[in-house]
Amino acid sequence: MKMSPREFLDWQTKRITLLAMSGAGKTTLANKLPKSKWFHYSGDYRIGTKYLEEPILDNIKRQAMRVPFLRELLLSDSIYIANKITVDNLAPVSTFLGKLGNPELGGLSLQEFKRRQRLHHQAEIAAMNDVPEFIHKAEDIYGYKNFINDAGGSVCELDSPEVLETLALNTLIIYIKIPPAMEQIIIERAKTDPKPLYYREAFLDEKLAEFMSLNGYADPNVIPPDEFVTWVFPELFKSRLPRYEAIAEQYGYTVDARDVAEVKDEDDFIRLIADAIAKQQSN
């Protein structure tokens, strides 16, 4: 969706998709918008509560069945297991994705890891294709005129033109670009707290082979899970940047993460986007 700054300011039903790497301030920015006026849609929340709900629960139950005390209670239907996923707590989704490597250290075999990656890929496509329906629901049921889509950090990895066309047709796409000065901060943060991530399969195959060659591993099942995640994150970061930029160039607009950090309220948010539209039109 493209428009002039004036058209954006006059737009009575503002519908926006935020795209960014994890750590760029996407969710923090979305939370600056009053929930009394904006319907907040989280792609990751939709994935966890709708499309991966059953696989996530199966994974938790599988772990619980390894504990004799819990196994007996589960088999006798004395207890049940439920998710408590919230927009601010998406840990069950990350836990399900898991990390590739030594099972004795909590890792997943390459086959199982890829299976879960494929499930996440399908779930993220479905969650983004749900955006038009939720835009309608937000207004029809709850009376929201404005809609913010906090998309997952891996949307740029989906290789699905249909998803991008859907988002561009129904929302204004805003990409939060991380300046070089912030890149190393985010990379270092990821190294100190390595988290499960989604990778395109071709990227995973290439980087896993490179990592194993560099470190002398002959079998993925002996890799310490955190070691691979820590090594691969900077490579993933670099590979995603041109993908985000291509999406913004074709379908939307770009804002600087430093300017995003200065946003205090809805008025600042609106001005930020209007300025980004004006800047692109002047180039």
N, C-alpha and C positions, 0 to 999 in steps of 0.2 A: 504494500500500500504506500503510495507516494502522495504528497500534498504540499501546499505552500505553508509557511508559518501562519499566515492569517487563517487559512482553512483549518489548520490544527487548533488554533486558539478558539475558533468558532465552533469546532466539532462538539456537539452536545453529548455524544456517546463515545467517549474516548476509550479505545480498546488497544492495549499495548502489550507486546511480547518483549521481555527482557532476555537477551542472550549474553552469556559471559562465561569465562573460566571460573571455576570455583576459587573464591577469595577475592574476586573483583568488586564485591559489594552489591551484588544483584539482589539478594534477599533482604539485605539491610535497606536498600533503596526502596524496594516494594513496601517494606514495613513503615516507611515514612508517610505512605498514603493512608488517609483515614479509612478504617474499615467500615465506617458508617456510609461512605460514599463510593468506595471501590470494592468490587468483588475480587478477592485474591484467589487465583488458581495456581496451585503448585503442581508442576508436572511430576516431580518425584513423589509427592503425596498420592497423586492419582495412580501412579505405578504401583506403589506399595499397598494401597488399600483396595485396588480393583484388579489390576492385571497380574500382579505377583503375589497376591494375598495367599492363595493356596500353596504355591511352591515355598513361600517364606515359612508358613506354618508347618509344612511337611519337613522342612529343614530343622526347625526347632524341635519338632517331635522326634526326629531321627536322633538328635543329640540327647534328648531326654531319655530315650529308650536305652541308651548305653548306661544309664544310672539305674542299678537294680531297684532301688526304692521307688523311683519315679516310674520305672517300667511297670511294676506291679500295679501302681495306682492308675496308670493310663490304660492298661489292659482290662482293668475292672471298671472302667468308666467312673472312677472315684474323683478324678480331677479332669479339667480340660485346660487347654492352652489357647490363649488368644493374643493377638497383637495389640499393642498400644501405640500405634504409629500416629504421630501428629505432624503438623507442618514444621514444627521446631525440633522434632525428634524422629529422624529417618534412619536411625541405627539399624532396624530390622532389614531395611533394603540393602544397606552396605554389608551387613553380616551375611546376607544371602549371596551377594556377589562374590564375597570371599577373596582370598588371595591364592595365587598359583604357587605351588611348592610342596615341600615335605609335609605329608599328612600328620606325621608325629609332632610337628610344630604348628599344627592348625591349618596347614595349607590344603589345597585341592589338587587332584590329579589334573593333567592337561585336558583330558576328555570331559571331566565333570566341570572344570572351569569354563571351557568353551560352551558347554550346554547351558550353563547359567548366563553366560554372556549373550547367547542367542535369545534366551527368554527375555532378558532385559531389553535387548534391541527391539524385539517385537512389541514389548510393553510400552517402550518410549514412543514408538511410532503411533501406537493406539492412543496413548495419552495426549499426544499433540493433535491427532485427528479429532479428538473429543472437544477441542477448544470451541469450535462454532456452536456445538450443542450447549456448552456451558455458558457461552455468551448469551444465548437465548434464555436458558434457565435463569441466569442471574437477574435478567430484567423481568421476565415473565412471572417468576415465582417470588423473587425477593425485592424487585423494584430497583435493582442497581442499574444505573446508566453507564457507569465506568467499570472497566475490566482490566485487570493486570495479570498477565501470564508469566509467572516466574518459571521459565523453562529450565530443564536440566542442563548441566554443563556439557553433556555429550550430544546435544541435539545436532551439532555440526558434524558428528561422526556417522549420522544415520544413512547417508547416501540415498536419501529419499526425496526426490524433487516434489513428490506429491505433498509431503509434509510442509515443505517450505512454501509451496503455492497456497496451501490451505491457510497457513499462518499469515502470509502476505495479503491474501484476499480479505481476511477477517480482522487483522490487527496491524498496527504500526510496529514494525520490528526495530528495536533499539539494541545495538551492540555496545557493550561497555568495554572499551579498549584499555588494556593495562599498559601504562607507559614503561619503557625500559627500566626506569629506576625502581619500579615496584615488582618487576618480574622476578628478580633474585630473591626478594623477600618472600614471595609466594612459594618459590621453589624450595627455599630453606625451611619454610614452615611445613611443607609437605614431607620433607626429609625427616623432620623431628617427630612427625605424627603421621606415618604412612597409612593411607586409607584405601580400601578397595575401590577400584575404578572400572569403568567400561572402556574397552579398546576395540577398534575395528579389527576384524580377524586378520586381515592382511598385515596391518601394523603389528599386531601381537606376534604373528609368526616371524616377521622380519626381526623385530627387536628381541624376541626370546632367543632366536638363533644367535644374534650378535652378542647378547649377554652371556649365553652359555659358552660361546667361543672365547670371549674375553676372560671369563672366570674359571674356565676349565671344567665346566659341568657337562657330563655326558647324558644325564637323565634329569628331566624337570622335577622328578619326585624327590630329589635330594637338595633342591634349592631352598634356602631359608626364605619363607614368604616375604618378610619385610625387606629383604635384600633386593629382590627383583623390583618390588613396588617403588622403593627409594631410587633405584638406578633409572627406572624407566620414566618416572614422572617428568623430568626435564625434557626428555625426548617427546613425550606426549604433549607437553605444553607447547613446544616449538611446532609440532605437526598441526595443532589445532588453530594456531593464530591465523595462517592464511585462509583456512576454511571459514572462520568467523568473518574475516574481512571480505571474502568473496560474497558471503551471504548479505552482509550489510551493504556492499556496493550494488548488488543486484536488486535487493528487496527492501532495504531499510536505511537506517542512519546510524552514525557512530557518535558516541560520547566518550569523554576521557574519564577514567576511573578517579582521577584527582578531582575533577569537577563534581562527580557523583558523590564523593566524600563530603563535599561542602553543602549538599542538599539538606535542608532542615525540615521542609514541610512540602505540602502539595503545590504551593505557589512556586517554590524553587524548582520543583520537579517539572512543572509545566514550562517554565522559562528555559530550563536546561534543554528540553526537547525542541522547543521552538527555535532556540539558538542553533541547535545541531542541524535542523532542517534548513535554516537560512544559510548556514555555513556551507552545506553541501551544494545548495543552489548557486552560491557565489563562485564556487570552484569551477 
